[in-house]
Amino acid sequence: MHSQPSKMFHTTLLLILMLIMMIPVVATAIYAVSGDWSRTILPESWTLQWLIQIWTEPRFLVACLYSVLLCTLTAIASIVIIFPVVLAVHTTHPHLEKWVSLILILPFTLPPVVASIGVLQLYSGILSSKIGTFFILSGCYFTIALPFVYRSLDNNLRAIGVKDLLESSALLGANKWQTIWHVLIPNLKRGFIVAFFISIAFLIGEFVFINILAGGHFETIQTYLYTLKNLSGHLSSAVVISYFVILVLITLLVSWMSRERVS
């Protein structure tokens, strides 16, 4: 009897929270397509000038390309590298869990400013080229994404009962690699997707490492946005909305790819 009112209450509360969270996004989107806006609540005129100016700017397009490549490849590499570690902790080496948990904390104990200065001193020669900068930044980004990827996969492995799956698969005659490929990976699809999106959302907004290590010769969306902060609020809003759209498109693409694999 009380389930329907309770469901309506939670749905209403969720909608209210979503509306509150969307207020800054909507306000930024309005400012990105507004003309004169000084005397009224809503803009007095509307224009696509700022979005067109941004998306016809080669510097911005290159920054988008660098951001997407750097964050996407780092997120995929992090998942590929960490997955065997998580699997080993849950199956053959459970005693290593406390040490892995300790390593996960280390990136948060060292401020990014201090870490980036140390990396700059060690790899200043490599950072002189764009390829070298890309690989060094990928390594730095990996340390940032490490805790999020590990925890996402760790929680998913606990939820599916990995030991029971391995034992059942072995009883049916499957070897270790067949079990991983045909049993574990399909059941971990949600964990992989969550780890990927958390990494992308966190890495694409990273500013300290890219600003100190790369400066202006390897510009991403964040560093490009930083250069616009004193030029035009309309252009900055257009960049932020473009950044939001890129994240949405990446989300839709990965969701579509996951549905294709399942079917």
FIROGU-175864 format. One record per atom (N, C-alpha, C): y, z, x. Coordinates in steps of 0.02 Angstrom, whole numbers, padded with zeros to 5 digits, always signed. Layout:
N
YZX ...
//
This chain:
263
-00061+00000+00041 +00000+00000+00000 +00063+00000+00042 +00058+00035+00099 +00117+00041+00141 +00120-00012+00195 +00070-00056+00198 +00068-00105+00252 +00122-00158+00245 +00133-00180+00182 +00183-00233+00171 +00253-00210+00187 +00278-00152+00163 +00345-00129+00182 +00350-00117+00257 +00297-00091+00287 +00299-00079+00359 +00305-00145+00398 +00269-00196+00375 +00273-00262+00407 +00342-00292+00400 +00371-00285+00340 +00439-00311+00328 +00490-00275+00371 +00481-00210+00379 +00527-00171+00420 +00525-00194+00493 +00464-00202+00520 +00458-00223+00589 +00483-00295+00599 +00471-00338+00550 +00495-00407+00555 +00572-00408+00554 +00601-00369+00509 +00674-00365+00505 +00704-00338+00569 +00674-00285+00596 +00698-00256+00658 +00693-00305+00715 +00638-00343+00718 +00630-00393+00770 +00683-00448+00765 +00697-00470+00704 +00748-00522+00693 +00817-00497+00714 +00832-00434+00697 +00897-00405+00717 +00904-00403+00793 +00851-00381+00826 +00853-00378+00899 +00860-00448+00930 +00826-00497+00902 +00832-00566+00927 +00902-00592+00917 +00932-00577+00859 +01001-00600+00846 +01050-00568+00895 +01040-00503+00909 +01084-00469+00956 +01077-00499+01026 +01015-00514+01046 +01004-00543+01112 +01031-00614+01117 +01035-00649+01061 +01058-00718+01062 +01134-00724+01059 +01169-00669+01045 +01242-00672+01040 +01274-00697+01105 +01256-00671+01164 +01288-00698+01225 +01272-00772+01237 +01210-00792+01221 +01192-00862+01231 +01232-00907+01185 +01238-00888+01122 +01275-00928+01074 +01349-00931+01093 +01377-00874+01113 +01448-00872+01132 +01461-00917+01193 +01415-00915+01241 +01422-00958+01301 +01416-01031+01282 +01369-01047+01236 +01361-01116+01214 +01424-01141+01178 +01454-01099+01137 +01515-01119+01102 +01571-01131+01151 +01577-01087+01201 +01630-01096+01250 +01619-01159+01293 +01555-01177+01303 +01540-01237+01342 +01559-01301+01307 +01565-01299+01240 +01583-01360+01203 +01650-01352+01167 +01690-01304+01188 +01754-01292+01156 +01811-01324+01195 +01863-01340+01159 +01924-01365+01191 +01975-01309+01194 +02025-01312+01150 +02075-01259+01145 +02044-01200+01108 +02052-01140+01136 +02023-01081+01104 +02063-01020+01128 +02118-01007+01093 +02161-00951+01114 +02190-00912+01055 +02195-00942+00996 +02230-00909+00941 +02186-00896+00880 +02124-00920+00881 +02080-00911+00823 +02013-00884+00846 +01973-00862+00796 +01907-00835+00812 +01861-00890+00839 +01862-00946+00805 +01823-01004+00828 +01868-01053+00865 +01839-01096+00906 +01881-01144+00943 +01922-01189+00897 +01980-01206+00921 +02024-01250+00882 +02003-01323+00888 +01967-01339+00942 +01942-01407+00951 +01875-01404+00988 +01837-01459+00982 +01771-01462+01012 +01767-01522+01058 +01729-01515+01112 +01723-01571+01160 +01659-01564+01200 +01631-01620+01220 +01573-01621+01265 +01594-01636+01337 +01658-01632+01349 +01685-01650+01415 +01653-01609+01470 +01645-01544+01460 +01620-01501+01514 +01547-01513+01529 +01507-01524+01476 +01436-01539+01487 +01427-01607+01520 +01467-01655+01498 +01462-01722+01529 +01484-01719+01602 +01536-01682+01616 +01561-01675+01685 +01508-01643+01730 +01473-01593+01703 +01421-01560+01743 +01362-01606+01755 +01338-01639+01702 +01277-01678+01708 +01288-01747+01740 +01349-01763+01754 +01364-01824+01793 +01385-01807+01864 +01382-01743+01882 +01400-01720+01948 +01338-01720+01993 +01334-01763+02044 +01275-01765+02087 +01259-01699+02120 +01310-01662+02137 +01299-01597+02170 +01261-01549+02124 +01277-01549+02059 +01242-01506+02012 +01170-01530+02002 +01159-01595+01998 +01092-01621+01988 +01047-01605+02047 +01074-01609+02107 +01035-01591+02167 +01019-01516+02166 +01067-01475+02146 +01056-01402+02141 +01001-01386+02091 +01001-01422+02034 +00948-01412+01984 +00880-01430+02013 +00878-01487+02049 +00815-01509+02079 +00789-01457+02128 +00832-01433+02172 +00812-01383+02221 +00787-01319+02186 +00823-01296+02134 +00803-01235+02099 +00735-01242+02066 +00725-01297+02031 +00662-01307+01995 +00604-01314+02044 +00612-01354+02096 +00558-01362+02145 +00542-01297+02180 +00593-01262+02204 +00583-01201+02241 +00548-01148+02198 +00573-01137+02138 +00545-01084+02095 +00476-01103+02068 +00467-01166+02048 +00403-01187+02019 +00348-01186+02071 +00360-01215+02129 +00309-01217+02181 +00293-01147+02207 +00343-01105+02213 +00331-01036+02235 +00290-00998+02184 +00305-01006+02119 +00268-00972+02067 +00195-00994+02066 +00183-01060+02073 +00114-01085+02074 +00077-01060+02135 +00109-01063+02194 +00078-01039+02255 +00062-00964+02251 +00107-00926+02220 +00096-00853+02213 +00034-00840+02171 +00027-00877+02116 -00032-00867+02073 -00096-00886+02109 -00094-00942+02144 -00154-00965+02180 -00175-00916+02235 -00126-00888+02270 -00141-00842+02325 -00162-00773+02300 -00130-00748+02247 -00142-00680+02224 -00205-00675+02181 -00223-00729+02147 -00282-00726+02103 -00345-00703+02139 -00363-00729+02198 -00423-00703+02232 -00417-00629+02250 -00356-00607+02266 -00346-00536+02283 -00360-00492+02223 -00331-00512+02165 -00341-00472+02104 -00415-00472+02085 -00448-00529+02091 -00518-00534+02073 -00561-00490+02119 -00545-00490+02184 -00583-00448+02231 -00574-00374+02216 -00513-00354+02198 -00500-00284+02181 -00539-00262+02120 -00548-00307+02072 -00582-00289+02010 -00658-00295+02016 -00683-00328+02067 -00755-00340+02070 -00787-00308+02132 -00772-00333+02191 -00809-00313+02251 -00774-00260+02292 -00708-00252+02286 -00672-00204+02328 -00624-00161+02286 -00650-00124+02238 -00606-00082+02197 -00571-00027+02237 -00599-00008+02295 -00568+00045+02335 -00502+00023+02367 -00489-00042+02367 -00427-00068+02396 -00368-00067+02347 -00381-00047+02286 -00328-00050+02235 -00268-00007+02254 -00279+00052+02281 -00223+00096+02299 -00180+00065+02355 -00213+00030+02401 -00175-00002+02456 -00136-00063+02431 -00167-00100+02386 -00132-00157+02356 -00072-00133+02316 -00080-00079+02279 -00024-00052+02240 +00033-00030+02286 +00015-00002+02345 +00066+00018+02393 +00104-00043+02420 +00068-00096+02434 +00100-00157+02459 +00146-00187+02407 +00127-00181+02343 +00169-00208+02289 +00236-00173+02285 +00239-00110+02306 +00301-00072+02302 +00349-00091+02359 +00322-00114+02415 +00362-00126+02474 +00422-00173+02463 +00415-00229+02426 +00474-00272+02416 +00532-00237+02382 +00519-00184+02343 +00572-00148+02308 +00604-00093+02351 +00571-00076+02406 +00598-00023+02449 +00650-00050+02498 +00650-00116+02509 +00697-00147+02557 +00747-00189+02518 +00811-00172+02521 +00862-00211+02485 +00862-00284+02508 +00872-00332+02462 +00873-00403+02481 +00924-00419+02535 +00980-00384+02536 +01031-00398+02588 +01003-00382+02657 +00970-00325+02663 +00942-00305+02728 +00886-00352+02748 +00842-00368+02699 +00786-00413+02714 +00809-00483+02734 +00860-00508+02700 +00885-00575+02715 +00918-00578+02784 +00952-00525+02804 +00982-00524+02870 +00928-00523+02924 +00875-00485+02913 +00819-00485+02960 +00786-00553+02965 +00774-00585+02908 +00745-00652+02908 +00790-00702+02943 +00856-00694+02932 +00904-00739+02964 +00902-00735+03039 +00895-00675+03065 +00891-00666+03138 +00826-00693+03166 +00771-00687+03129 +00706-00709+03153 +00698-00785+03150 +00724-00816+03097 +00710-00887+03085 +00774-00928+03082 +00823-00910+03120 +00887-00947+03119 +00877-01019+03141 +00831-01032+03187 +00819-01100+03210 +00788-01143+03156 +00741-01114+03119 +00707-01152+03065 +00755-01165+03007 +00800-01118+02995 +00845-01123+02938 +00898-01177+02947 +00900-01208+03005 +00950-01261+03016 +00933-01325+02980 +00870-01334+02959 +00849-01394+02923 +00832-01376+02851 +00836-01424+02806 +00823-01411+02736 +00749-01397+02724 +00705-01431+02760 +00633-01418+02751 +00616-01348+02774 +00643-01329+02832 +00632-01261+02857 +00660-01209+02810 +00720-01222+02782 +00750-01176+02735 +00707-01169+02673 +00678-01225+02650 +00636-01224+02590 +00575-01178+02601 +00542-01184+02658 +00482-01145+02672 +00499-01071+02681 +00555-01056+02715 +00574-00986+02725 +00593-00954+02658 +00630-00991+02617 +00648-00965+02551 +00587-00956+02507 +00538-01000+02514 +00476-00993+02475 +00441-00929+02494 +00440-00913+02559 +00410-00850+02580 +00447-00789+02554 +00513-00792+02555 +00552-00737+02528 +00542-00730+02452 +00541-00786+02418 +00530-00784+02346 +00461-00759+02328 +00412-00773+02371 +00344-00749+02360 +00342-00673+02358 +00378-00642+02404 +00379-00568+02405 +00411-00540+02342 +00459-00577+02313 +00490-00554+02251 +00443-00562+02192 +00407-00619+02189 +00363-00633+02133 +00297-00595+02137 +00278-00571+02196 +00214-00539+02207 +00198-00484+02157 +00241-00434+02146 +00223-00380+02099 +00214-00405+02028 +00255-00452+02005 +00251-00475+01936 +00188-00516+01924 +00171-00560+01972 +00111-00600+01965 +00049-00556+01966 +00048-00509+02013 -00011-00466+02020 -00022-00425+01956 +00031-00394+01931 +00023-00352+01872 +00003-00392+01811 +00029-00452+01804 +00011-00494+01747 -00064-00511+01748 -00089-00532+01806 -00160-00549+01812 -00203-00486+01808 -00179-00431+01837 -00217-00369+01836 -00227-00344+01764 -00175-00345+01724 -00180-00324+01655 -00226-00369+01615 -00223-00435+01628 -00265-00482+01592 -00338-00473+01610 -00353-00460+01674 -00422-00448+01694 -00450-00384+01663 -00408-00333+01658 -00431-00272+01625 -00444-00283+01551 -00403-00326+01520 -00410-00338+01448 -00473-00376+01430 -00493-00424+01472 -00552-00465+01456 -00617-00434+01479 -00614-00379+01518 -00676-00348+01542 -00711-00392+01592 -00681-00402+01650 -00706-00451+01698 -00777-00435+01721 -00794-00372+01730 -00861-00355+01754 -00915-00374+01704 -00901-00362+01640 -00949-00381+01588 -00958-00457+01585 -00905-00493+01593 -00910-00566+01593 -00950-00591+01652 -00939-00562+01710 -00976-00582+01770 -01051-00567+01763 -01067-00509+01736 -01137-00491+01728 -01171-00535+01675 -01137-00548+01621 -01166-00591+01569 -01176-00662+01595 -01128-00687+01633 -01134-00754+01660 -01191-00758+01710 -01199-00706+01751 -01254-00706+01799 -01322-00704+01765 -01328-00667+01710 -01390-00665+01672 -01409-00733+01643 -01358-00773+01628 -01370-00839+01600 -01383-00892+01654 -01381-00870+01717 -01399-00916+01772 -01341-00950+01806 -01280-00932+01790 -01222-00964+01822 -01209-00932+01889 -01189-00973+01938 -01171-00945+02003 -01099-00921+02002 -01076-00895+02059 -01010-00863+02062 -00954-00912+02047 -00957-00972+02076 -00903-01021+02067 -00903-01049+01996 -00961-01058+01967 -00964-01080+01897 -00934-01028+01850 -00948-00965+01865 -00920-00911+01824 -00844-00909+01829 -00818-00916+01890 -00745-00914+01899 -00712-00973+01863 -00740-01032+01872 -00708-01093+01846 -00716-01100+01770 -00775-01085+01744 -00789-01098+01673 -00782-01037+01628 -00780-00977+01658 -00775-00917+01617 -00710-00879+01628 -00696-00862+01691 -00637-00820+01705 -00572-00857+01695 -00565-00915+01725 -00501-00951+01722 -00481-00968+01650 -00527-00994+01607 -00507-01005+01537 -00485-00941+01502 -00518-00885+01516 -00499-00822+01484 -00435-00793+01512 -00416-00815+01572 -00355-00790+01604 -00295-00836+01592 -00302-00884+01547 -00248-00932+01536 -00182-00897+01517 -00186-00848+01473 -00126-00812+01452 -00095-00774+01511 -00137-00744+01552 -00112-00708+01610 -00077-00755+01659 -00106-00814+01670 -00074-00863+01714 -00006-00885+01687 -00004-00898+01622 +00058-00922+01592 +00112-00868+01595 +00093-00805+01580 +00141-00750+01582 +00166-00740+01654 +00120-00742+01702 +00140-00734+01773 +00187-00790+01794 +00173-00851+01772 +00214-00908+01791 +00284-00901+01762 +00290-00884+01698 +00356-00880+01667 +00396-00822+01692 +00364-00766+01705 +00400-00709+01732 +00427-00726+01801 +00387-00760+01841 +00409-00780+01908 +00467-00829+01905 +00462-00880+01863 +00515-00929+01856 +00580-00896+01833 +00575-00856+01781 +00635-00824+01753 +00669-00778+01804 +00630-00745+01845 +00658-00699+01895 +00684-00737+01956 +00646-00786+01979 +00664-00821+02041 +00724-00867+02032 +00729-00899+01975 +00782-00948+01966 +00851-00914+01963 +00852-00849+01950 +00915-00813+01950 +00929-00776+02015 +00885-00784+02065 +00895-00749+02129 +00955-00779+02166 +00997-00735+02194 +01058-00759+02226 +01066-00736+02298 +01043-00675+02314 +01057-00646+02380 +01024-00685+02435 +00959-00697+02430 +00923-00733+02482 +00952-00803+02493 +00962-00839+02439 +00985-00908+02445 +01055-00911+02473 +01097-00863+02456 +01166-00864+02479 +01171-00847+02553 +01133-00798+02576 +01137-00777+02646 +01098-00824+02692 +01039-00844+02671 +00996-00884+02715 +01014-00958+02715 +01035-00984+02658 +01048-01056+02653 +01121-01074+02651 +01162-01030+02621 +01233-01045+02617 +01245-01106+02572 +01282-01154+02597 +01298-01212+02557 +01256-01273+02572 +01214-01271+02625 +01177-01332+02641 +01111-01339+02602 +01093-01287+02563 +01036-01290+02518 +01057-01255+02454 +01093-01292+02412 +01125-01262+02354 +01080-01263+02293 +01073-01206+02260 +01036-01201+02198 +01085-01190+02140 +01058-01181+02080 +01102-01172+02022 +01145-01110+02029 +01117-01057+02056 +01154-00995+02062 +01212-01001+02112 +01199-01031+02169 +01253-01039+02218 +01305-01089+02193 +01283-01140+02157 +01331-01187+02128 +01375-01153+02076 +01343-01110+02035 +01381-01073+01985 +01431-01026+02018 +01413-00998+02074 +01458-00952+02110 +01520-00988+02134 +01513-01051+02154 +01571-01089+02177 +01619-01107+02120 +01594-01104+02057 +01636-01122+02000 +01671-01062+01969 +01657-01001+01993 +01680-00942+01958 +01756-00938+01954 +01792-00966+02002 +01864-00964+02002 +01896-01030+01982 +01855-01080+01963 +01882-01145+01946 +01892-01154+01871 +01838-01145+01832 +01842-01157+01760 +01788-01118+01724 +01809-01080+01674 +01761-01044+01633 +01719-01091+01590 +01750-01147+01570 +01712-01197+01530 +01656-01228+01571 +01670-01245+01634 +01619-01274+01677 +01564-01223+01691 +01583-01161+01703 +01534-01109+01716 +01488-01099+01655 +01518-01100+01596 +01477-01094+01535 +01431-01153+01527 +01454-01213+01544 +01412-01272+01540 +01353-01267+01587 +01364-01239+01647 +01309-01230+01695 +01259-01179+01669 +01284-01124+01640 +01239-01071+01614 +01196-01098+01557 +01226-01136+01513 +01188-01164+01457 +01137-01216+01483 +01157-01255+01532 +01110-01303+01562 +01052-01266+01594 +01067-01211+01628 +01016-01169+01658 +00968-01142+01605 +00995-01121+01548 +00954-01096+01493 +00909-01152+01465 +00937-01211+01458 +00899-01268+01432 +00842-01286+01479 +00855-01284+01544 +00803-01300+01593 +00744-01251+01586 +00759-01186+01578 +00706-01137+01569 +00666-01151+01505 +00701-01169+01451 +00667-01184+01388 +00621-01245+01397 +00645-01296+01431 +00605-01356+01442 +00543-01342+01484 +00551-01301+01536 +00493-01281+01576 +00442-01243+01534 +00467-01199+01490 +00424-01161+01446 +00385-01207+01399 +00419-01255+01369 +00386-01302+01323 +00336-01345+01360 +00353-01366+01420 +00307-01409+01459 +00243-01372+01475 +00248-01311+01499 +00188-01273+01517 +00147-01256+01455 +00180-01241+01399 +00144-01227+01337 +00106-01289+01314 +00138-01347+01319 +00105-01409+01300 +00045-01424+01345 +00053-01413+01410 -00002-01425+01456 -00060-01378+01443 -00046-01316+01426 -00099-01268+01412 -00137-01287+01348 -00102-01313+01298 -00136-01335+01237 -00180-01395+01250 -00156-01440+01295 -00196-01499+01311 -00260-01480+01346 -00258-01431+01390 -00318-01410+01426 -00369-01378+01380 -00343-01339+01331 -00389-01306+01286 -00425-01355+01241 -00388-01405+01218 -00419-01454+01174 -00467-01499+01211 
//
